[in-house]
Amino acid sequence: MLLWNIVIFLGINLMYLISPGTAFAWTFDQIALHSLPAVFIRKPWGLISYMFTHVEFFHVLFNLINLYWFGNLFRDFLGNKRVLPLYLMGGIAGGLLYLLCYTLIFPGFESTMIGASASVMCMLVACATLMPNYEIGLLFIGNVKLKWLALGLIVLGVISIPRGNLGGIIAHMGGALFGFFYIRSLQSGTDLCKPLIWLFDADTRREQKRAQARTKPKKSPLKVVKKPEDNNQLRLDQLLDKINEKGYNSLSAEEKAWLDKVSKEN
């Protein structure tokens, strides 16, 4: 995640230096998330690409520093295989809330959004929900519990809506909500990231195949051989049923002889 954010940041800024007009504008238009449903339908990949895209240096720096901190913290408690899936799903949740709000509140208004802020906020709130009393050291402030840091950032985002970046703040809230509900669902036994974990993690797929192989019933190599007595009883039952339905005279001479033989043996 860090690598792709850096690569795309360097690539798009290099393009800006070489061709600040048409090429840069076209590329940005392709990878940003658009608020207009008609545009989004034509460029749905923006729901993924926007969360790896930054143009301003301090924007990417702040996001990647926080992603590094909280991503490693999340990894320490819940393992590495959930980090990328949560990053993606947090970004998707933030993007979908952004689309929904602009469609309902500002219909017809064209806006674009880029940045990993929703994913970073998702990771932060997930950590704060999982371990609310965990303390981290902040410059000029000191030790702060994660729950207060997360709550403070959410409150700052809400009160800055009238003067701030509305689209970005909406995406932050979407990512934060998903981070909270992800941990709550995980604690109740449901992993919302399970499909993406299976997709990205080869070890998980192999373990699932081994588990299915262990639980799959094996066919016995032995063939069932019926005894002659079982065959005789089956034919006797069939002949008696025929007699009940059509009468004794419906039997052939061979069937009558066989039935007479069996009756004498018994």
Secondary structure as UniProt FT lines:
FT   HELIX           2..18
FT   TURN            20..21
FT   HELIX           22..31
FT   STRAND          33..34
FT   HELIX           37..42
FT   TURN            44..45
FT   HELIX           46..49
FT   HELIX           50..52
FT   HELIX           57..78
FT   HELIX           80..82
FT   HELIX           83..105
FT   TURN            107..108
FT   STRAND          112..113
FT   HELIX           117..130
FT   TURN            132..133
FT   STRAND          135..138
FT   TURN            139..141
FT   STRAND          142..145
FT   HELIX           146..159
FT   TURN            160..163
FT   HELIX           166..187
FT   TURN            188..189
FT   TURN            192..193
FT   HELIX           194..200
FT   HELIX           202..215
FT   HELIX           228..246
FT   HELIX           248..250
FT   HELIX           253..265
//
